[in-house]
Amino acid sequence: MERQIKNFDELATSENRKTALAIAEAGLLAINTENVIFNSVKFKNNILSVAGEEFDLAKFKAIKVVGFGKSSVGAALALTKVMGDKITEGAVIGLSKVDCGNIETFAGSHPRPTAVNLQAGKRIYGIAENSSEEDLIIAVISGGGSALLCSSEDECEQGAKLYDSFLKSGKTINEINTIRKHLSLLKGGGLAKVSYPATIIGLIFSDIPGDNFENVASGPTYKDGTTMADAQKIITSNSLGHFDLVETPKEDKYFEKIHNFVLVSNKTAVEAMAKKGKELGLKTKVVSTELYDQVGVALRKILSAKENNTVVLAAGEPSVEVIGKSGKGGRNMHMGLTAIVEGAIDRGSVFIPLASDGIDNSDAAGVVIDEDTLQKIEKLNLDAKNYLERFDSYELFKQTGDMIMTGPTGANVSDLMILLTRK
């Protein structure tokens, strides 16, 4: 089986490291997009089965696929393998282009939208708008979709402005997505309205910590419980500037023929990692699957569960408030460096903070750190505290050689954290 972590062997320099990396691999394998589709979606004798619920495709004239997010292209490719030419047409936007038969694919930009995102958004809008009661739309909705999906040039511009404003604020993804819903004609239930009266099957690949599935890609197939006033309150309280807001659809009729299926979330990864840990003879503790706390607070929660012969697991999106000019690296590497500076890494412990999409604001997914890392920092005469204060974790870990490289995984279920202690 192909390694999920490309540099596994180079990083597995001790038995504890090898064990911790194997646990991380189990989590990444469990959320592999193609595996998820093959396990959840079946097609036989014109019956489409999704997570056990059946749809008779003889009732529909056209079967269309739309998608947005980091898992969308991989899911579209898997759907073509399951359903073949039964798919009439489609358009999905992810981070790469792949031949998906009747489904057009777009390689968009993330996290700031560009012209390709707009082109794909218009194509998706057109497919939805030109659908009738006799059509079935399969919507692949995954993490990263909020930035990748743009319904208009105005939304693209405002989305980029919003991202830049929020980047340094340390606020949560739920807050930014509340605003995003009110900038768009497709988010916040907009896709459901534009597609009405077609039937929609929503395949949700959740990147949102906890069960807030209506926030995945800003909820295009979910009835939105927030209002323009809620969005404006967040904008005002954070001094984000002026945005032209729209109200999301509230009428029940638009959601009567929507069938949403959550196929994967960070719980999927955490459960697989816990199972692997037990197979390897370790006790397992799950701290939380919805860590939204500031990085230091989240780290202390993980450390509080530390115990010998135990793997502590957590998942979420801890926040980092960037002050001043920053260097390179994402919140996972920042958390790893925080653990080093705060003296949290001792003999017998291995800590892995990891971005499940393989992109921790860089080409690295995260880091694996242990006592060897501390020795390399000392030997190289690196000032870890200084790198931390400059938000430049990538450059430090580049020198110690502790970065985890997966490449873009095509999956995205928030960040994963593993603390192994075996003395």
C-alpha positions in Angstrom: 0.0 0.0 0.0 1.3 3.4 -1.0 2.4 5.6 2.0 0.3 8.5 2.8 3.3 10.2 4.4 5.9 10.4 1.6 8.9 10.8 3.8 7.7 8.2 6.4 11.0 6.2 6.4 13.2 9.2 6.8 11.2 10.5 9.7 10.8 7.1 11.5 14.1 7.2 13.2 12.9 5.6 16.4 10.3 3.0 17.4 8.1 5.7 19.0 8.3 7.9 15.9 7.4 4.9 13.7 4.4 4.1 15.9 3.2 7.8 15.9 3.6 8.1 12.2 1.7 4.8 11.6 -1.2 6.2 13.7 -1.2 9.4 11.6 -1.2 7.3 8.4 -4.2 5.3 9.6 -6.1 8.6 10.0 -5.2 9.8 6.6 -6.1 6.5 4.9 -9.5 6.5 6.6 -10.4 9.9 5.0 -9.0 9.1 1.5 -11.7 10.5 -0.8 -11.8 7.6 -3.3 -12.1 5.0 -0.5 -14.9 7.1 1.1 -16.9 7.2 -2.1 -16.4 3.5 -2.9 -17.5 2.6 0.6 -20.5 4.9 0.7 -21.9 5.0 -2.9 -23.1 2.0 -4.8 -24.8 1.7 -8.2 -26.6 -1.4 -9.5 -29.7 -2.0 -11.7 -30.3 1.7 -12.0 -30.5 2.1 -8.2 -28.1 4.5 -6.6 -27.4 3.7 -2.9 -25.9 6.4 -0.7 -25.0 5.4 2.8 -27.7 2.8 2.6 -30.5 5.1 1.3 -31.7 4.2 -2.2 -32.7 6.4 -5.2 -34.3 5.0 -8.3 -32.6 6.8 -11.2 -35.3 5.7 -13.6 -37.3 8.6 -12.1 -34.9 11.2 -13.4 -34.2 12.4 -17.0 -30.7 13.8 -16.2 -28.1 13.0 -13.5 -25.8 16.0 -12.9 -22.8 16.4 -10.7 -21.5 19.7 -9.2 -18.8 20.0 -6.6 -16.5 22.4 -4.8 -13.7 21.9 -2.3 -10.4 20.0 -1.9 -12.1 16.6 -2.1 -14.4 17.4 -5.1 -12.2 16.4 -8.0 -11.2 13.1 -6.4 -14.8 12.4 -5.5 -16.0 13.2 -9.0 -13.4 10.8 -10.4 -14.6 8.1 -8.0 -18.3 8.8 -8.9 -17.5 8.3 -12.6 -15.9 4.9 -11.7 -19.1 4.0 -9.8 -21.7 5.4 -12.2 -20.0 5.6 -15.6 -21.9 7.4 -18.3 -25.0 7.5 -16.3 -23.8 11.0 -15.3 -25.2 13.4 -17.9 -23.1 16.5 -17.2 -21.3 18.2 -14.4 -18.7 20.7 -13.2 -16.5 20.6 -10.1 -13.7 22.9 -8.8 -10.9 21.6 -6.7 -7.1 22.2 -6.7 -6.4 20.1 -9.8 -7.8 19.1 -13.2 -8.6 15.5 -14.0 -10.4 13.7 -16.8 -13.8 12.9 -15.3 -15.7 12.1 -18.5 -18.9 14.1 -18.6 -17.9 16.1 -15.5 -15.8 19.2 -16.3 -13.1 19.9 -13.7 -11.4 23.2 -12.8 -8.2 23.8 -10.9 -9.0 26.8 -8.8 -7.0 28.9 -6.3 -7.3 28.7 -2.6 -7.6 30.5 -0.2 -7.9 33.6 -2.3 -10.2 33.2 -5.3 -9.2 34.1 -8.9 -10.7 34.1 -12.4 -10.8 30.3 -12.7 -12.9 30.1 -9.5 -15.3 32.6 -11.1 -15.4 30.6 -14.4 -16.2 27.4 -12.5 -18.8 29.1 -10.3 -20.7 30.4 -13.3 -20.6 26.9 -14.9 -22.0 25.4 -11.7 -24.6 28.1 -11.3 -25.7 27.5 -14.9 -26.0 23.7 -14.4 -28.1 24.3 -11.2 -30.3 27.0 -12.7 -31.1 25.0 -15.9 -32.4 22.0 -13.8 -36.0 20.8 -13.7 -38.1 18.7 -11.4 -37.0 15.7 -13.5 -33.3 16.2 -12.7 -31.1 14.8 -10.0 -28.1 16.8 -8.9 -25.3 15.1 -6.9 -23.4 17.9 -5.0 -20.0 17.1 -3.7 -19.4 19.6 -0.9 -16.0 19.6 0.9 -13.6 21.7 2.9 -12.0 24.6 1.0 -15.3 25.0 -1.0 -16.0 28.4 0.6 -13.0 29.9 -1.1 -13.1 27.9 -4.3 -16.8 28.5 -5.0 -17.6 32.0 -6.4 -21.0 32.8 -7.9 -20.0 36.3 -9.1 -17.1 38.6 -9.6 -18.3 40.7 -6.7 -18.3 37.7 -4.4 -14.8 36.7 -5.5 -13.5 40.2 -4.7 -15.3 40.4 -1.3 -14.2 36.9 -0.4 -10.5 37.7 -0.9 -10.9 40.9 1.1 -12.7 38.9 3.9 -10.0 36.3 4.0 -7.2 38.8 4.3 -9.1 40.6 7.1 -9.7 37.4 9.0 -6.2 35.9 8.5 -4.6 37.8 11.4 -7.7 38.0 13.6 -7.6 34.6 15.2 -11.4 34.2 14.7 -13.1 30.8 14.0 -14.1 29.3 10.7 -17.8 29.4 11.8 -17.6 33.2 12.0 -16.0 33.7 8.6 -18.4 31.3 7.0 -21.4 33.2 8.5 -20.2 36.2 6.5 -19.4 34.2 3.4 -23.0 32.8 3.3 -24.2 36.4 3.0 -21.9 37.4 0.2 -23.0 34.6 -2.2 -25.9 33.4 -4.4 -24.9 29.7 -3.9 -23.8 29.4 -0.3 -26.1 29.4 2.8 -28.7 27.3 1.0 -28.3 29.2 -2.3 -27.6 26.1 -4.4 -30.8 24.6 -3.2 -32.8 27.6 -4.2 -31.1 28.0 -7.6 -31.6 24.3 -8.3 -35.3 24.2 -7.3 -37.3 22.1 -8.0 -34.6 19.5 -8.8 -33.7 16.8 -6.3 -30.3 17.2 -4.7 -28.1 14.5 -3.0 -25.4 16.3 -1.0 -22.2 14.3 -0.3 -20.6 16.2 2.6 -16.9 15.8 3.3 -16.7 17.8 6.5 -13.6 19.9 7.5 -15.5 21.6 10.3 -14.7 20.5 13.9 -17.8 19.1 15.6 -21.1 18.5 13.9 -21.6 21.9 12.3 -22.1 20.4 8.9 -24.1 23.3 7.6 -20.8 25.3 7.6 -18.9 23.0 5.2 -18.2 25.1 2.1 -20.6 27.6 3.8 -23.6 25.2 3.5 -24.9 25.5 -0.1 -27.5 22.7 0.5 -28.4 23.5 4.1 -31.1 26.0 5.2 -29.1 28.8 6.9 -30.0 29.7 10.4 -28.0 33.0 10.3 -29.1 36.4 9.0 -27.6 39.4 7.4 -27.7 41.0 10.9 -25.6 38.2 12.3 -23.0 38.7 9.6 -23.0 42.4 10.0 -22.4 42.0 13.8 -19.3 40.0 13.2 -18.0 42.5 10.6 -18.6 45.4 12.9 -17.2 43.9 16.1 -14.0 42.9 14.2 -13.7 46.2 12.3 -13.5 44.3 9.0 -14.7 47.2 6.8 -17.7 47.4 4.4 -19.3 44.4 2.7 -22.4 44.2 0.5 -24.5 41.5 2.1 -27.5 39.5 0.8 -30.0 37.4 2.7 -29.9 33.6 2.4 -33.1 31.7 1.4 -35.4 30.9 4.3 -38.4 29.3 2.6 -38.8 25.6 3.5 -39.9 24.6 0.0 -36.3 25.0 -1.4 -35.1 22.3 1.0 -37.9 19.6 0.8 -36.0 17.6 -1.9 -32.5 17.9 -0.4 -30.8 14.7 0.9 -27.6 15.5 2.7 -25.2 12.7 3.6 -22.1 13.4 5.8 -19.7 10.8 4.4 -16.5 11.8 6.3 -15.4 14.1 9.1 -12.5 14.4 11.5 -14.2 11.8 13.7 -13.6 9.3 10.9 -9.9 10.0 11.2 -9.8 10.1 15.0 -11.6 6.8 15.2 -9.2 5.1 12.7 -6.2 6.5 14.7 -7.6 5.2 18.0 -8.2 1.8 16.5 -4.6 1.7 15.1 -3.2 2.8 18.5 -5.0 -0.1 20.2 -3.8 -2.5 17.6 -0.2 -1.3 18.5 -0.8 -2.0 22.2 -1.5 1.5 23.4 -4.2 3.0 25.5 -6.1 5.8 23.7 -7.6 9.0 24.9 -9.6 11.4 22.7 -9.4 14.9 24.1 -11.8 16.6 21.6 -12.8 16.6 17.9 -13.7 20.3 18.0 -10.6 22.2 19.3 -11.2 25.8 18.3 -9.1 27.2 21.2 -6.1 29.4 20.7 -3.1 27.2 19.9 -1.5 27.4 23.4 -4.8 26.5 25.1 -5.5 23.6 22.7 -1.9 22.3 23.4 -2.4 22.4 27.1 -5.7 20.4 26.8 -3.8 17.7 24.8 -0.9 17.7 27.3 -3.3 17.4 30.3 -4.3 13.9 29.1 -0.7 12.7 28.7 0.0 9.3 30.2 2.6 6.6 29.7 1.8 3.9 27.1 -0.9 6.1 25.8 -1.7 7.9 22.6 -3.7 11.1 23.1 -5.7 12.2 20.0 -7.5 15.5 19.1 -8.8 17.3 16.1 -10.0 20.7 15.2 -8.8 24.1 14.0 -6.9 25.9 16.8 -6.6 29.6 16.2 -3.4 31.6 15.8 -3.5 35.4 16.1 -0.6 36.7 13.9 1.0 39.8 15.3 3.2 41.9 13.0 5.0 40.6 10.0 5.0 36.8 9.8 7.4 34.2 8.4 6.3 30.9 6.9 4.3 28.0 8.3 0.8 27.1 9.4 -0.9 26.6 12.7 0.2 22.9 13.0 3.9 23.8 12.8 3.2 26.8 15.1 1.7 24.4 17.6 4.6 22.1 17.3 7.1 24.9 17.9 4.9 26.1 20.8 5.2 22.7 22.4 9.0 22.9 22.1 9.3 26.4 23.5 7.0 25.6 26.5 9.0 22.5 27.4 6.2 20.1 26.7 8.4 17.5 24.8 10.3 15.1 27.1 11.9 11.7 26.7 9.6 9.1 25.5 7.1 11.5 23.9 6.3 12.1 20.2 4.0 14.9 19.1 2.5 15.2 15.7 0.2 18.2 14.7 -0.9 17.6 11.1 -3.1 19.3 8.5 -5.3 16.6 7.0 -5.2 18.3 3.5 -1.5 18.0 3.5 -1.1 21.8 3.3 -0.1 23.5 6.5 0.0 27.0 4.9 3.1 25.5 3.0 4.2 22.4 1.2 4.4 20.5 4.5 1.5 18.9 6.2 2.9 19.3 9.8 5.7 18.1 11.9 6.9 15.2 14.1 8.8 16.3 17.1 10.5 14.5 20.0 13.6 14.6 22.1 15.8 14.2 19.0 14.2 17.4 17.6 15.3 19.3 20.7 18.9 18.0 20.3 19.0 19.1 16.7 17.8 22.6 17.6 20.5 22.8 20.2 23.2 21.4 17.9 22.2 23.8 15.1 22.2 26.7 17.7 18.6 27.7 16.7 16.7 30.1 18.9 13.3 28.4 18.9 11.6 31.2 20.9 12.7 33.7 18.3 11.3 31.6 15.4 8.0 31.3 17.3 7.7 35.0 18.0 8.4 35.7 14.3 5.7 33.1 13.3 8.5 31.4 11.2 8.1 27.7 12.3 8.6 26.4 8.8 12.2 27.7 8.6 13.2 26.1 11.9 11.7 22.7 11.1 13.2 22.8 7.6 16.6 22.9 9.3 15.8 20.1 11.7 14.3 17.9 9.0 11.1 17.1 11.0 8.5 18.3 8.5 5.8 15.7 7.4 5.4 15.7 3.6 2.2 14.2 2.2 1.6 16.5 -0.8 -2.1 17.6 -1.2 -4.1 14.7 0.1 -7.3 15.6 -1.7 -9.1 15.2 1.7 -9.7 17.9 4.3 -11.2 17.2 7.8 -9.5 19.8 9.9 -6.2 19.4 11.8 -5.2 16.2 13.5 -3.1 16.0 16.7 -1.3 12.9 18.1 0.7 12.8 21.4 2.3 9.4 22.0 4.0 8.7 25.3 5.9 5.4 25.7 8.9 5.4 28.0 
